[in-house]
Amino acid sequence: MEQEYIIAHADKTVLRISGLKIHGMDTRQVEELLEKKLHTFVRVIGVTGEHVEMDVYNLPPEQIAQDEQGVIHTVALAEGITATDLAKITCNKKIVDVEYDQIPDRPISDCPRERWMKVR
């Protein structure tokens, strides 16, 4: 039986800010604060007690890096987050594009965030 998959492409940058103290953070508040600051769509994708990781859409890493302290300050405005003296952006990289002819014929990852949907 032949299988087809829907593949979504998004222009996004992965942003991680480390050196924070996080306790009881509201992810939606962080997203809203950064969306206002960066004028683009933001989604929190990971949180620990010391860092927060986000997808930032349609914004190059260079533009985010230009105002590192402003971005950190904005995140620290959210309830449950305190910036420390060590707070800094530890990841600010563009997701790599893949040519269509290099896409495998089946999923190559068991990552639950990757959505592969069978089409009939």
Backbone as JSON Lines, residues from 0, in Angstrom:
{"i":0,"aa":"M","n":[0.84,-1.18,0.0],"ca":[0.0,0.0,0.0],"c":[0.88,1.25,0.0]}
{"i":1,"aa":"E","n":[0.62,2.14,-0.92],"ca":[1.39,3.37,-1.02],"c":[0.98,4.36,0.07]}
{"i":2,"aa":"Q","n":[1.96,5.04,0.64],"ca":[1.67,6.02,1.69],"c":[2.11,7.4,1.23]}
{"i":3,"aa":"E","n":[1.35,8.4,1.63],"ca":[1.71,9.79,1.36],"c":[1.75,10.53,2.68]}
{"i":4,"aa":"Y","n":[2.6,11.55,2.78],"ca":[2.74,12.32,4.0],"c":[2.61,13.79,3.7]}
{"i":5,"aa":"I","n":[2.05,14.52,4.63],"ca":[2.0,15.98,4.53],"c":[3.19,16.52,5.3]}
{"i":6,"aa":"I","n":[3.96,17.35,4.66],"ca":[5.15,17.92,5.3],"c":[4.96,19.43,5.38]}
{"i":7,"aa":"A","n":[5.07,19.96,6.58],"ca":[4.91,21.41,6.77],"c":[6.28,22.07,6.87]}
{"i":8,"aa":"H","n":[6.39,23.23,6.27],"ca":[7.64,24.0,6.33],"c":[7.36,25.3,7.08]}
{"i":9,"aa":"A","n":[8.23,25.63,7.98],"ca":[8.08,26.89,8.71],"c":[9.44,27.59,8.76]}
{"i":10,"aa":"D","n":[9.4,28.9,8.57],"ca":[10.61,29.72,8.67],"c":[10.75,30.08,10.14]}
{"i":11,"aa":"K","n":[11.59,29.35,10.86],"ca":[11.69,29.61,12.29],"c":[13.12,29.52,12.8]}
{"i":12,"aa":"T","n":[13.3,30.18,13.93],"ca":[14.56,30.18,14.66],"c":[14.3,29.58,16.03]}
{"i":13,"aa":"V","n":[15.21,28.72,16.47],"ca":[15.12,28.18,17.82],"c":[15.91,29.09,18.74]}
{"i":14,"aa":"L","n":[15.26,29.56,19.78],"ca":[15.87,30.5,20.73],"c":[15.84,29.9,22.12]}
{"i":15,"aa":"R","n":[16.99,29.81,22.78],"ca":[17.05,29.33,24.16],"c":[17.74,30.39,25.02]}
{"i":16,"aa":"I","n":[17.09,30.73,26.12],"ca":[17.67,31.66,27.08],"c":[17.96,30.86,28.35]}
{"i":17,"aa":"S","n":[19.23,30.84,28.74],"ca":[19.67,30.11,29.94],"c":[20.1,31.09,31.02]}
{"i":18,"aa":"G","n":[20.29,30.57,32.22],"ca":[20.7,31.41,33.34],"c":[19.52,32.09,34.0]}
{"i":19,"aa":"L","n":[18.36,31.46,33.93],"ca":[17.15,32.01,34.54],"c":[16.78,31.18,35.77]}
{"i":20,"aa":"K","n":[15.97,31.74,36.63],"ca":[15.34,30.99,37.72],"c":[13.86,30.93,37.35]}
{"i":21,"aa":"I","n":[13.37,29.71,37.1],"ca":[11.99,29.56,36.64],"c":[11.22,28.7,37.63]}
{"i":22,"aa":"H","n":[10.09,29.24,38.07],"ca":[9.22,28.5,38.98],"c":[7.78,28.96,38.75]}
{"i":23,"aa":"G","n":[6.94,28.08,38.24],"ca":[5.54,28.42,38.03],"c":[5.29,29.37,36.88]}
{"i":24,"aa":"M","n":[6.08,29.28,35.83],"ca":[5.96,30.17,34.69],"c":[4.7,29.88,33.88]}
{"i":25,"aa":"D","n":[4.08,30.93,33.36],"ca":[2.94,30.83,32.46],"c":[3.47,30.96,31.03]}
{"i":26,"aa":"T","n":[3.52,29.84,30.3],"ca":[4.11,29.86,28.96],"c":[3.39,30.83,28.02]}
{"i":27,"aa":"R","n":[2.09,30.93,28.16],"ca":[1.32,31.83,27.28],"c":[1.73,33.29,27.52]}
{"i":28,"aa":"Q","n":[2.0,33.65,28.77],"ca":[2.43,35.02,29.08],"c":[3.78,35.31,28.43]}
{"i":29,"aa":"V","n":[4.7,34.36,28.5],"ca":[6.01,34.53,27.87],"c":[5.85,34.73,26.36]}
{"i":30,"aa":"E","n":[5.02,33.9,25.74],"ca":[4.78,34.02,24.31],"c":[4.22,35.4,23.96]}
{"i":31,"aa":"E","n":[3.23,35.85,24.71],"ca":[2.61,37.15,24.44],"c":[3.6,38.3,24.59]}
{"i":32,"aa":"L","n":[4.42,38.26,25.66],"ca":[5.41,39.31,25.87],"c":[6.41,39.38,24.72]}
{"i":33,"aa":"L","n":[6.91,38.21,24.3],"ca":[7.9,38.19,23.22],"c":[7.28,38.52,21.86]}
{"i":34,"aa":"E","n":[6.03,38.13,21.65],"ca":[5.37,38.49,20.4],"c":[5.26,40.01,20.26]}
{"i":35,"aa":"K","n":[4.96,40.69,21.36],"ca":[4.9,42.16,21.34],"c":[6.28,42.77,21.12]}
{"i":36,"aa":"K","n":[7.28,42.21,21.77],"ca":[8.65,42.73,21.67],"c":[9.23,42.51,20.26]}
{"i":37,"aa":"L","n":[9.05,41.3,19.72],"ca":[9.68,40.93,18.46],"c":[8.78,41.13,17.24]}
{"i":38,"aa":"H","n":[7.51,41.42,17.46],"ca":[6.54,41.63,16.38],"c":[6.44,40.41,15.46]}
{"i":39,"aa":"T","n":[6.39,39.23,16.08],"ca":[6.25,37.99,15.33],"c":[5.68,36.91,16.23]}
{"i":40,"aa":"F","n":[5.37,35.77,15.67],"ca":[4.76,34.65,16.38],"c":[5.83,33.87,17.15]}
{"i":41,"aa":"V","n":[5.56,33.55,18.43],"ca":[6.51,32.83,19.29],"c":[5.78,31.69,19.99]}
{"i":42,"aa":"R","n":[6.44,30.53,20.09],"ca":[5.89,29.39,20.83],"c":[6.95,28.84,21.76]}
{"i":43,"aa":"V","n":[6.61,28.69,23.05],"ca":[7.5,28.05,24.01],"c":[7.46,26.55,23.72]}
{"i":44,"aa":"I","n":[8.64,25.94,23.57],"ca":[8.7,24.51,23.26],"c":[9.39,23.71,24.35]}
{"i":45,"aa":"G","n":[10.03,24.37,25.31],"ca":[10.7,23.65,26.38],"c":[11.04,24.56,27.54]}
{"i":46,"aa":"V","n":[10.89,24.01,28.76],"ca":[11.17,24.78,29.97],"c":[11.83,23.86,30.99]}
{"i":47,"aa":"T","n":[12.87,24.35,31.64],"ca":[13.44,23.69,32.82],"c":[13.48,24.75,33.91]}
{"i":48,"aa":"G","n":[14.07,24.43,35.03],"ca":[14.21,25.4,36.1],"c":[15.21,26.49,35.81]}
{"i":49,"aa":"E","n":[16.0,26.32,34.72],"ca":[17.08,27.26,34.41],"c":[17.05,27.84,33.0]}
{"i":50,"aa":"H","n":[16.22,27.29,32.12],"ca":[16.16,27.86,30.76],"c":[14.78,27.67,30.15]}
{"i":51,"aa":"V","n":[14.54,28.5,29.14],"ca":[13.31,28.4,28.35],"c":[13.72,28.38,26.88]}
{"i":52,"aa":"E","n":[13.08,27.5,26.12],"ca":[13.39,27.37,24.7],"c":[12.13,27.65,23.9]}
{"i":53,"aa":"M","n":[12.28,28.39,22.8],"ca":[11.15,28.83,22.01],"c":[11.43,28.71,20.53]}
{"i":54,"aa":"D","n":[10.35,28.6,19.77],"ca":[10.42,28.77,18.32],"c":[9.98,30.2,18.03]}
{"i":55,"aa":"V","n":[10.79,30.92,17.26],"ca":[10.47,32.29,16.86],"c":[10.33,32.26,15.34]}
{"i":56,"aa":"Y","n":[9.16,32.63,14.83],"ca":[8.86,32.48,13.41],"c":[9.15,33.76,12.62]}
{"i":57,"aa":"N","n":[9.68,33.56,11.41],"ca":[9.89,34.64,10.43],"c":[10.8,35.75,10.94]}
{"i":58,"aa":"L","n":[11.8,35.39,11.71],"ca":[12.75,36.39,12.22],"c":[14.14,35.76,12.23]}
{"i":59,"aa":"P","n":[15.11,36.36,11.56],"ca":[16.45,35.77,11.51],"c":[17.17,35.88,12.85]}
{"i":60,"aa":"P","n":[18.06,34.94,13.15],"ca":[18.81,34.95,14.4],"c":[19.57,36.26,14.63]}
{"i":61,"aa":"E","n":[20.07,36.86,13.55],"ca":[20.85,38.09,13.67],"c":[20.01,39.21,14.28]}
{"i":62,"aa":"Q","n":[18.75,39.27,13.89],"ca":[17.87,40.32,14.41],"c":[17.59,40.11,15.89]}
{"i":63,"aa":"I","n":[17.45,38.86,16.31],"ca":[17.24,38.55,17.72],"c":[18.49,38.92,18.52]}
{"i":64,"aa":"A","n":[19.66,38.58,17.99],"ca":[20.93,38.83,18.68],"c":[21.21,40.32,18.87]}
{"i":65,"aa":"Q","n":[20.69,41.17,18.0],"ca":[20.94,42.61,18.1],"c":[20.44,43.19,19.42]}
{"i":66,"aa":"D","n":[19.42,42.58,19.99],"ca":[18.85,43.09,21.24],"c":[18.75,41.99,22.29]}
{"i":67,"aa":"E","n":[19.86,41.27,22.5],"ca":[19.87,40.15,23.44],"c":[19.37,40.56,24.83]}
{"i":68,"aa":"Q","n":[19.89,41.66,25.37],"ca":[19.49,42.09,26.71],"c":[18.01,42.49,26.76]}
{"i":69,"aa":"G","n":[17.51,43.1,25.71],"ca":[16.1,43.46,25.65],"c":[15.2,42.23,25.64]}
{"i":70,"aa":"V","n":[15.61,41.19,24.9],"ca":[14.85,39.94,24.85],"c":[14.85,39.27,26.22]}
{"i":71,"aa":"I","n":[16.0,39.21,26.86],"ca":[16.1,38.61,28.2],"c":[15.26,39.4,29.19]}
{"i":72,"aa":"H","n":[15.34,40.71,29.15],"ca":[14.54,41.55,30.05],"c":[13.05,41.31,29.84]}
{"i":73,"aa":"T","n":[12.63,41.18,28.59],"ca":[11.21,40.93,28.27],"c":[10.76,39.6,28.85]}
{"i":74,"aa":"V","n":[11.56,38.56,28.69],"ca":[11.21,37.24,29.24],"c":[11.14,37.31,30.76]}
{"i":75,"aa":"A","n":[12.04,38.06,31.37],"ca":[12.07,38.18,32.83],"c":[10.86,38.93,33.39]}
{"i":76,"aa":"L","n":[10.11,39.61,32.54],"ca":[8.9,40.3,32.99],"c":[7.77,39.32,33.29]}
{"i":77,"aa":"A","n":[7.87,38.11,32.77],"ca":[6.82,37.1,32.99],"c":[6.84,36.61,34.43]}
{"i":78,"aa":"E","n":[5.65,36.35,34.95],"ca":[5.54,35.8,36.3],"c":[6.23,34.45,36.35]}
{"i":79,"aa":"G","n":[6.99,34.22,37.4],"ca":[7.65,32.93,37.59],"c":[9.04,32.87,37.0]}
{"i":80,"aa":"I","n":[9.53,33.97,36.4],"ca":[10.87,33.99,35.82],"c":[11.68,35.12,36.43]}
{"i":81,"aa":"T","n":[12.9,34.79,36.84],"ca":[13.84,35.78,37.34],"c":[15.13,35.63,36.56]}
{"i":82,"aa":"A","n":[15.62,36.7,36.0],"ca":[16.9,36.66,35.28],"c":[18.04,36.76,36.29]}
{"i":83,"aa":"T","n":[19.08,35.98,36.1],"ca":[20.27,36.06,36.96],"c":[21.36,36.81,36.2]}
{"i":84,"aa":"D","n":[22.48,37.04,36.86],"ca":[23.61,37.69,36.2],"c":[24.17,36.84,35.06]}
{"i":85,"aa":"L","n":[23.85,35.54,35.07],"ca":[24.35,34.64,34.05],"c":[23.39,34.46,32.87]}
{"i":86,"aa":"A","n":[22.26,35.16,32.91],"ca":[21.26,35.0,31.85],"c":[21.84,35.44,30.51]}
{"i":87,"aa":"K","n":[21.68,34.57,29.51],"ca":[22.15,34.88,28.16],"c":[21.45,33.97,27.17]}
{"i":88,"aa":"I","n":[21.49,34.36,25.91],"ca":[20.97,33.52,24.85],"c":[22.02,32.45,24.55]}
{"i":89,"aa":"T","n":[21.65,31.19,24.75],"ca":[22.6,30.1,24.53],"c":[22.33,29.33,23.25]}
{"i":90,"aa":"C","n":[21.21,29.6,22.61],"ca":[20.91,29.02,21.31],"c":[20.07,30.01,20.53]}
{"i":91,"aa":"N","n":[20.49,30.31,19.33],"ca":[19.78,31.26,18.47],"c":[20.12,30.86,17.03]}
{"i":92,"aa":"K","n":[19.45,29.78,16.58],"ca":[19.82,29.27,15.26],"c":[18.6,29.02,14.39]}
{"i":93,"aa":"K","n":[18.77,29.25,13.13],"ca":[17.74,29.05,12.12],"c":[17.59,27.55,11.87]}
{"i":94,"aa":"I","n":[16.34,27.1,11.72],"ca":[16.1,25.72,11.34],"c":[16.57,25.54,9.91]}
{"i":95,"aa":"V","n":[17.25,24.45,9.64],"ca":[17.86,24.21,8.34],"c":[16.81,23.79,7.31]}
{"i":96,"aa":"D","n":[16.88,24.38,6.12],"ca":[16.01,23.99,5.03],"c":[16.48,22.66,4.45]}
{"i":97,"aa":"V","n":[15.54,21.88,3.95],"ca":[15.83,20.61,3.31],"c":[15.22,20.63,1.93]}
{"i":98,"aa":"E","n":[15.98,20.24,0.93],"ca":[15.47,20.18,-0.44],"c":[14.42,19.07,-0.53]}
{"i":99,"aa":"Y","n":[13.39,19.31,-1.33],"ca":[12.29,18.36,-1.46],"c":[12.76,16.96,-1.83]}
{"i":100,"aa":"D","n":[13.72,16.87,-2.76],"ca":[14.18,15.56,-3.21],"c":[15.05,14.84,-2.17]}
{"i":101,"aa":"Q","n":[15.38,15.5,-1.07],"ca":[16.14,14.87,0.01],"c":[15.26,14.4,1.15]}
{"i":102,"aa":"I","n":[13.95,14.63,1.05],"ca":[13.03,14.22,2.11],"c":[12.85,12.71,2.03]}
{"i":103,"aa":"P","n":[13.03,11.99,3.13],"ca":[12.89,10.53,3.1],"c":[11.44,10.13,2.81]}
{"i":104,"aa":"D","n":[11.26,8.9,2.37],"ca":[9.92,8.44,2.03],"c":[9.1,8.0,3.25]}
{"i":105,"aa":"R","n":[9.7,8.09,4.42],"ca":[8.98,7.77,5.65],"c":[9.59,8.57,6.79]}
{"i":106,"aa":"P","n":[8.88,8.68,7.93],"ca":[9.43,9.44,9.07],"c":[10.75,8.84,9.54]}
{"i":107,"aa":"I","n":[11.69,9.7,9.9],"ca":[12.98,9.21,10.39],"c":[13.16,9.48,11.87]}
{"i":108,"aa":"S","n":[12.15,10.02,12.5],"ca":[12.26,10.4,13.91],"c":[11.06,9.9,14.68]}
{"i":109,"aa":"D","n":[11.28,9.54,15.94],"ca":[10.19,9.18,16.84],"c":[9.76,10.35,17.71]}
{"i":110,"aa":"C","n":[10.27,11.54,17.4],"ca":[9.97,12.73,18.18],"c":[8.46,12.99,18.18]}
{"i":111,"aa":"P","n":[7.83,13.11,19.37],"ca":[6.39,13.33,19.42],"c":[5.97,14.69,18.86]}
{"i":112,"aa":"R","n":[6.89,15.63,18.75],"ca":[6.55,16.94,18.2],"c":[6.49,16.92,16.67]}
{"i":113,"aa":"E","n":[7.1,15.91,16.06],"ca":[7.04,15.79,14.61],"c":[5.74,15.12,14.24]}
{"i":114,"aa":"R","n":[4.95,15.73,13.43],"ca":[3.65,15.18,13.06],"c":[3.69,14.7,11.6]}
{"i":115,"aa":"W","n":[3.59,13.42,11.41],"ca":[3.51,12.84,10.08],"c":[2.12,12.25,9.95]}
{"i":116,"aa":"M","n":[1.36,12.71,9.01],"ca":[-0.02,12.27,8.86],"c":[-0.18,11.46,7.57]}
{"i":117,"aa":"K","n":[-0.78,10.31,7.71],"ca":[-1.04,9.48,6.53],"c":[-2.26,10.05,5.81]}
{"i":118,"aa":"V","n":[-2.16,10.18,4.51],"ca":[-3.24,10.69,3.7],"c":[-3.79,9.53,2.87]}
{"i":119,"aa":"R","n":[-5.11,9.41,2.81],"ca":[-5.73,8.32,2.01],"c":[-6.09,8.8,0.65]}
